[in-house]
Amino acid sequence: MKRREFLKSAAIAGAGLSLCSVLDLITDTADAATKSELIVASGPNPSKTTRAAIDALGGMKKFVSKGDVVVIKPNIGWDRLPDHAATTNPEVVAALVLMCYEAGAKKVKVFDRSVNDARRCYMQSGIYTAAKNAGADVSYVDERKFREKTLNGLVLKSWPIYDEILTADKIINVPIAKHHSLSRLTLGMKNWMGIMGGAREKIHQRIDESLVDISLAMKPAMTVLDAVRILTRNGPQGGNIADVKKLDTIIASVDQVAVDSYGATLFGLKGSDLGYLRLGEKHGLGTMDLAKVKIRKVTA
């Protein structure tokens, strides 16, 4: 090969290698940009830990705008004290309410369709008092406010959903991490059952598909998982302090599948161990594989 031909071939090959390197860099950058971000905050004070988690995620102003009506959806399903880890920690709820108002929210609503007597659940959980003191509009669910919503899901074609969550500007899902006798765990996706009307027990026949259907219909600004205390056995109602493990942890992300997948690890499980997470990822709800999630740990 003549010298001129050799140099030409080398230049083309070099350009090809450079182009491949550039394309790889672009691909890596795009992957990093699309990765779900998940914050794991820890600390002894639930309010400060909640703030640390939201601040690390970009701050509440990133999610709540001035004049917004915000629904904060905790678990208030059971007539249990906060120490029993059957309902969302009241300090976590109150911190989120305050942060929403600081971000300019016009009104913050807190409610849940309780399983036990609503008034006892709201008071025993500590959520009524804590959220009210933080300025929230705390209300009991009014059965007249459910309206049929078309879902066209895997098994749920339509279902009565609470109107106040459908008309909110922003929704923040605030479940507690706990064991569940049927679905193994109840985390973010299962917490949506508290905005469903009708005979909710019917969805237990195909629980995984039903949870995906209702989760696809909801568009939360973020999911904030309360793992200050987790219920490791005898859920979802609990009642025995011996079943509770104190972790002093808050997990937050815009990706509800990633939150639940990380939540599963708190119980020695993987996201893939939960049928509704496998289905949720398949249908575009979020990322179950934590290796593909940008996880950042902070302390408060």
C-alpha positions, 0 to 999 in steps of 0.5 A, a space after each residue: 500500500 502506498 504511503 498516501 493510501 495508508 494515511 487516508 485509510 488510517 484517517 478514516 479509521 481514526 475518524 470512525 473510532 472518534 465517531 463511535 466514542 462520541 456516539 457512546 458518550 451521547 448514549 451514556 449521557 442520554 441514559 444518565 439523563 433519563 435514569 429515575 432518581 431516588 432519594 433515601 434519607 435517614 435521620 432520627 427526626 421524621 420532619 427533618 428527614 422528610 425535608 432532607 429527602 424532598 430538598 435532595 429531590 430538587 425542593 418542593 417548588 420543583 413540584 408544587 406551584 403557586 396557587 396549586 390545590 394539592 392532595 397529600 394521600 397518606 395511609 389512614 386506614 386503621 385504628 392504630 397508633 403511630 408506633 404500630 406502623 399501620 398508618 403513615 407517620 403523622 410528622 411526615 404528613 405534617 412536614 409535607 403539608 408545610 412544605 407545600 404551603 411554603 412552595 405557594 400552594 393555595 390549599 393542601 387536602 389530606 384524606 383517606 378512605 379508612 377501613 376501620 371507623 374513620 374518626 378513630 383512624 384519623 385521631 389514633 394515627 395522629 394524622 388529623 391533629 398533625 396535618 390540621 396544625 400544619 394548615 391542611 384541610 383534613 376531611 373524612 371521605 364523603 361517599 357522595 364524592 366518588 365518580 366513575 372514571 374510565 380506566 380501560 386497564 388490564 382488568 378494571 375498565 372503570 371504577 369510582 374514584 374520589 373526585 377531590 383527587 381527580 380535580 387536584 392540581 398536584 398529588 403526593 402519595 405518602 404510603 407507609 412501608 408494611 407487610 400485607 397478607 395478600 400482596 406481600 407488601 403494601 407500599 406506594 401503588 397499593 396506597 391508591 386503594 384509599 381513593 377507590 370507592 365501591 367494593 374494593 375487596 373485589 380487586 383482591 381477586 386479581 390484585 396485581 393487575 388491579 393495582 397497575 390499572 389504578 396506578 396508571 390512572 394516577 399521576 402523582 407529583 412524587 411518592 414519599 415512602 414512610 419507613 420511619 417504622 415498618 410493619 414486618 408481619 401481620 399487616 396490613 392492620 398490625 397491632 403488635 409492637 413486636 412486629 415493628 422495626 424502626 428504620 428512621 428512613 424516608 424514600 422519595 422519587 417521581 418514579 412510583 415503581 422505583 420507590 416500591 422496588 426500593 421499599 421491597 429491599 427493606 423487607 429482604 425482597 426484590 422488586 421482582 418478587 412483587 407481581 404488581 411491580 413486574 407488571 407496572 414496569 412492563 406497562 411503563 409505570 416506572 423502573 423496577 431494576 434498581 441498578 438502572 436507578 440513580 440512588 442518592 443517600 442523604 442524612 438529616 
